[in-house]
Amino acid sequence: MTSESQSTGAGYTIKSEGIPARALAPLGQHVRCPYFFVHDDAWTSPALALDAIAHGHTTASTTDPAADILRAAEIVSLAGYRPGSAAVRPGWQYSASAQRTQALTANPVGADMAYAFSIGGLPIAVDPPVWDRTLAESLVADWSCVIIGIREDIKFEIFTSGVISDENGKVVLNLMQQDTSALRATFRCGYLLAKPATDFGTGLSPAAIVSAVGSLS
């Protein structure tokens, strides 16, 4: 249930050292990729999308992306769970807006936005830092069943000298020679996909996906 990211060490903070948030994106990707899409032996629970597929909780992508999400939410509901929100692939909101322009006119939800980030009362989380475009267009889940937390705070260590080698021992970066600085960030986190029994059975998946075109063929 634990995983270690070797992408950091001492008592540095983002604010005091002027570390841009973008530099920490690989940390988020290291965590989110396994618990969204990729099987990782470090976790005892399956990735959300893979668990949904294993239980047949999928619906095909159509020309109506909003309706697709509602069908996925219904699948989660029919398993006895409460869909909390939907996560969508990067750029989904623009594609959806282009296909539903007329239907969004005078929409009371998010009327000041180009696209209402709520469908049928279901909040939509857009532009995630990592996404498998070949597997899913969107993912709906009962997020109360997705338990993830940091077990050890993120620590940072900055290096201005030393070398970085690949798995074969070949030097790929010499910090001093190439006048380069490196940031090492380390932390420990845990992830668990809970599957409490519902009126419809036990061991059911609390997630469903809208599959990408041709992804499950």
C-alpha positions in Angstrom: 0.0 0.0 0.0 3.0 2.3 0.1 5.1 3.7 -2.7 8.3 5.8 -2.7 9.0 8.5 -5.2 12.7 9.1 -5.9 12.1 12.1 -8.3 14.1 14.6 -3.1 15.8 15.0 1.1 16.5 18.1 3.4 14.4 20.8 4.9 13.8 23.0 1.8 10.4 24.4 1.0 8.9 25.4 -2.4 8.4 29.0 -1.2 11.8 29.6 0.5 13.8 28.1 -2.4 11.8 29.5 -5.2 11.0 26.1 -6.6 8.4 26.4 -9.4 5.3 24.2 -8.9 5.8 22.8 -12.4 9.0 21.2 -11.3 7.0 19.0 -8.9 4.6 17.8 -11.6 6.5 14.4 -11.9 5.7 13.7 -8.3 2.0 14.1 -9.0 2.3 12.0 -12.1 4.1 9.2 -10.2 1.2 8.9 -7.8 -1.8 9.6 -10.0 -0.7 7.5 -12.9 -0.7 4.2 -10.9 -4.0 4.9 -9.0 -5.8 6.1 -12.2 -4.6 3.8 -15.0 -1.5 1.7 -14.4 -1.0 -1.5 -12.4 1.7 -0.9 -9.8 3.0 -3.7 -7.6 3.6 -1.1 -4.9 -0.1 -0.8 -4.4 -2.3 -3.5 -3.1 -5.4 -2.1 -4.8 -6.0 -2.0 -8.6 -5.9 1.2 -10.6 -9.4 2.9 -10.8 -9.8 2.5 -14.6 -8.5 -1.1 -14.7 -10.8 -2.0 -11.8 -13.8 -0.5 -13.7 -12.9 -2.4 -16.8 -12.5 -5.7 -14.9 -16.1 -5.3 -13.6 -17.5 -4.3 -16.9 -18.2 -0.7 -15.8 -17.6 0.9 -19.1 -19.6 2.8 -21.6 -18.6 3.6 -25.2 -17.6 7.2 -26.2 -20.2 8.8 -28.5 -20.8 12.2 -30.1 -22.4 13.4 -26.9 -19.7 13.6 -24.2 -22.0 15.0 -21.5 -24.4 12.1 -22.0 -21.5 9.7 -21.9 -20.5 10.9 -18.4 -24.1 10.6 -17.2 -24.2 7.0 -18.3 -20.9 6.2 -16.5 -22.3 7.9 -13.4 -25.4 5.7 -13.7 -23.2 2.6 -13.8 -21.6 3.6 -10.5 -25.0 4.3 -9.0 -26.4 1.0 -10.0 -23.5 -0.7 -8.2 -24.8 1.0 -5.0 -22.2 3.8 -4.8 -22.5 7.6 -5.0 -20.6 9.1 -7.9 -18.9 12.2 -6.6 -17.4 13.8 -9.7 -15.9 13.0 -13.1 -12.3 13.4 -14.2 -11.9 14.0 -17.9 -9.0 13.9 -20.4 -7.1 17.1 -21.1 -9.0 19.2 -23.6 -12.3 17.3 -23.1 -14.1 20.5 -22.1 -13.4 22.2 -25.4 -14.5 19.2 -27.4 -17.7 19.0 -25.4 -18.4 22.7 -25.7 -18.0 22.6 -29.5 -20.4 19.7 -29.8 -23.0 21.1 -27.4 -22.8 24.9 -28.0 -26.6 25.4 -28.5 -27.5 23.2 -25.5 -25.3 25.3 -23.2 -27.0 28.6 -24.0 -28.2 30.3 -20.8 -27.1 27.3 -18.8 -27.6 28.3 -15.1 -24.7 26.2 -14.0 -21.4 28.0 -14.8 -23.2 30.6 -16.9 -20.1 32.8 -16.8 -17.9 30.1 -18.3 -17.5 28.8 -21.8 -18.6 25.4 -20.5 -20.5 24.4 -17.4 -18.3 22.3 -15.3 -21.2 20.4 -13.8 -23.4 17.9 -15.6 -26.5 16.6 -13.9 -25.1 17.9 -10.6 -21.9 16.0 -11.1 -18.8 18.2 -10.9 -16.2 17.9 -13.7 -12.5 17.9 -13.0 -10.6 19.1 -16.1 -7.0 19.0 -17.3 -5.5 16.4 -15.0 -1.7 16.3 -14.8 -1.6 12.8 -16.2 -4.0 10.8 -18.4 -4.1 7.7 -20.6 -5.8 9.0 -23.7 -5.8 5.5 -25.3 -7.8 4.1 -22.4 -10.5 6.5 -21.4 -12.2 9.8 -22.2 -13.5 10.3 -18.7 -13.7 8.5 -15.3 -16.5 8.7 -12.8 -16.1 7.4 -9.3 -17.4 7.4 -5.7 -14.3 9.2 -4.5 -15.1 8.4 -0.8 -13.9 4.9 -1.7 -10.6 6.2 -3.0 -8.3 6.6 -0.1 -4.9 8.3 -0.7 -2.7 10.2 1.6 0.9 11.3 2.3 2.5 9.2 5.0 5.7 11.3 5.0 6.0 15.0 4.0 7.7 15.9 0.8 11.3 16.8 1.3 13.7 18.6 -1.0 17.4 18.6 -1.6 19.2 20.7 -4.2 22.5 19.5 -5.8 24.9 21.6 -7.8 27.6 18.9 -8.2 27.6 15.2 -8.8 26.6 13.0 -11.7 23.4 11.2 -12.7 23.8 7.8 -14.3 21.4 5.5 -16.1 20.7 1.9 -15.2 23.8 0.8 -17.0 26.1 3.1 -15.1 26.5 5.6 -18.0 26.7 9.2 -16.9 23.9 11.1 -18.5 24.3 14.4 -16.5 27.3 15.9 -14.9 25.9 18.8 -12.8 29.2 20.7 -12.3 30.5 20.2 -15.8 27.2 21.2 -17.4 26.6 24.1 -14.9 23.3 22.5 -13.9 21.3 22.1 -10.6 19.2 19.2 -9.7 16.2 18.9 -7.3 15.6 15.6 -5.5 12.1 15.2 -4.0 11.1 12.2 -1.9 7.9 11.3 0.0 5.8 8.3 1.0 2.1 7.9 0.2 -0.5 5.2 0.5 -3.5 4.3 -1.8 -6.4 2.0 -1.1 -9.5 1.4 -3.3 -12.3 0.5 -0.8 -15.2 -1.6 -1.9 -17.7 -1.7 0.9 -20.7 -4.0 0.5 -23.8 -2.4 -1.0 -27.4 -3.5 -1.5 -26.4 -4.8 -4.9 -23.5 -7.1 -3.8 -20.0 -7.2 -2.5 -16.6 -6.4 -4.2 -18.2 -4.2 -6.8 -16.2 -1.4 -8.5 -17.0 2.2 -7.3 -15.7 3.5 -10.7 -16.8 3.6 -14.3 -15.1 4.9 -17.4 -16.1 6.3 -20.8 -13.8 4.3 -23.0 -11.7 6.0 -25.7 -12.6 5.1 -29.3 -11.3 1.6 -30.0 -9.6 1.2 -26.6 -11.5 -1.9 -25.6 -11.8 -3.6 -28.9 
